[in-house]
Every structure is written in structure tokens, then in C-alpha cells.
Amino acid sequence: MFFKHIVIGFIIIGILGYMFGDHLFYFQGNMMMRWQYTLPAYEAYERIIRHYPQSQFVPEAKVMMKALRERSRDLNKFINEKEVELKKIQDERQKKQSFH
């Protein structure tokens, strides 16, 4: 009997998380900004844009991401390093998959 309650609880939490995921990511982004954690805030706003493109929070998330990049050198450095690593991986994959 107790197991049924746990399963039903997880199902309800999953449905609510799916329906209000953009709200949760927006809340997380705002909390992380207040606590001066720029990278988690940036990632939360990025998740809104990537996973919820029709959300009401997308325009504000884009503005907040731009503000975070302008404000934080460490964030810019981290993002640029990741972009360079991603570019290397893409180039290596392209070389392996080319027929030349």
C-alpha cells in the first residue's frame, strides 16, 4: 500500500515538473543570480531557451544571459573554452566522417 503512494507521488511530481519546468528553471536562475552563482544561473536560463522555446520566460532569459555574459569574465572564459573544445570535437568528427 505504501509503495502505491510513493509511485503516485512521483507521477504527480513528474507531471507538475513537466508542466511547470520553465517556471522552475526561471526561479532557479533568479536565485542563482541573487547568490552570485553566474554559471548555474546562465545554465538555468539556457535550459529555458533550449527545452521550452514557447515559454513566456524566453525573452527575459535571453536578456539575463546577455547581462550575465557582460558582467562576468569567468563565465565568458568558461563559455569560450567550451566553444573551442566543441569546435575541436566537431572538426575531428568531420575529418573521420569525410570520404577524402
Contacts in CASP RR format, 6 or more apart in sequence:
PFRMAT RR
TARGET T0000
AUTHOR 0000-0000-0000
METHOD contacts of the structure
MODEL  1
MFFKHIVIGFIIIGILGYMFGDHLFYFQGNMMMRWQYTLPAYEAYERIIR
HYPQSQFVPEAKVMMKALRERSRDLNKFINEKEVELKKIQDERQKKQSFH
17 24 0 8 1.000
21 52 0 8 1.000
22 48 0 8 1.000
22 51 0 8 1.000
22 52 0 8 1.000
22 55 0 8 1.000
22 56 0 8 1.000
22 57 0 8 1.000
23 57 0 8 1.000
25 44 0 8 1.000
25 45 0 8 1.000
25 47 0 8 1.000
25 48 0 8 1.000
25 51 0 8 1.000
25 52 0 8 1.000
25 57 0 8 1.000
26 44 0 8 1.000
26 45 0 8 1.000
26 48 0 8 1.000
26 57 0 8 1.000
26 60 0 8 1.000
26 61 0 8 1.000
28 40 0 8 1.000
28 41 0 8 1.000
28 44 0 8 1.000
29 40 0 8 1.000
29 41 0 8 1.000
29 44 0 8 1.000
29 45 0 8 1.000
29 64 0 8 1.000
30 41 0 8 1.000
32 38 0 8 1.000
32 40 0 8 1.000
32 41 0 8 1.000
32 44 0 8 1.000
33 41 0 8 1.000
33 64 0 8 1.000
33 68 0 8 1.000
38 68 0 8 1.000
38 71 0 8 1.000
38 72 0 8 1.000
38 74 0 8 1.000
38 75 0 8 1.000
39 74 0 8 1.000
39 75 0 8 1.000
39 78 0 8 1.000
41 64 0 8 1.000
41 68 0 8 1.000
42 65 0 8 1.000
42 68 0 8 1.000
42 69 0 8 1.000
42 75 0 8 1.000
42 79 0 8 1.000
45 61 0 8 1.000
45 62 0 8 1.000
45 64 0 8 1.000
45 65 0 8 1.000
45 68 0 8 1.000
46 61 0 8 1.000
46 65 0 8 1.000
48 55 0 8 1.000
48 57 0 8 1.000
48 58 0 8 1.000
48 61 0 8 1.000
49 58 0 8 1.000
49 61 0 8 1.000
49 62 0 8 1.000
49 65 0 8 1.000
52 58 0 8 1.000
55 61 0 8 1.000
68 75 0 8 1.000
69 75 0 8 1.000
69 76 0 8 1.000
69 79 0 8 1.000
END
